[in-house]
C-alpha cells in the first residue's frame, strides 16, 4: 500500500503508531536511529490502526 502525505497526516493526528510507538500527533521515527521518517510518511501499521478505529466506530 502506498501511504500518501494526506493519509499520514490523518493517522499522525488520530492514533499512536503501534510500530515505532510515536505518540498521537507526532511523526513516525526509524527505530534504529530515532530520526523522523521522510516527510509525509508513516508506518503502514499506523494507517492500519487508524483504519481499524474507523471500522470499530461503524
N, C-alpha and C positions, 0 to 999 in steps of 0.2 A: 504494500500500500504506500502510496506517496502522500505524505502529510504536507499540506500547503501551509504557508505562513498564517493564514486566517484560522485554519484548524488548530494550529499550535497555540495561537493566542487564546482561543476559546478554552482549550484544555488547560493552559497555564493558569488562567483566571479561576477555573472551576474546581480542579482536583489536584491532589498531591500526586507526584509521579511514583508509581509502585516500583519502578526500576532503579532510579537514582535517588529516590526519596526527597527530591526537590519539593519544598512546601508549596502549597497553593499560592499562586501569584508570583512564583519565582521560576526562572528559566531552568530547563534541564541541564545537567552537567555530565561531563565524561567522568566515569567512575575512577579511572586510573590517574587522572591529574586534577580533577576538580574544576576544570575550565568549562565555561558555558558551551553548549552545542552551538553549531553555526546559527547565525541569525535566522529566526523564523522557523526553527525546527523544534520538535520534542520527540521523546521516545515513543514508539508505537504503543507501548504498554500504557502510557498516559492517555493517549487518544482512546484506547480500548476502555480504560476506566471511565472516561467521560461518556462514552457510548453506553456503557453498562448502567451508568447513573440515569441516563435518559430512558433506557429500556425499563429500568426498575420503577420509574416515575409514571410510566404509561399504564 
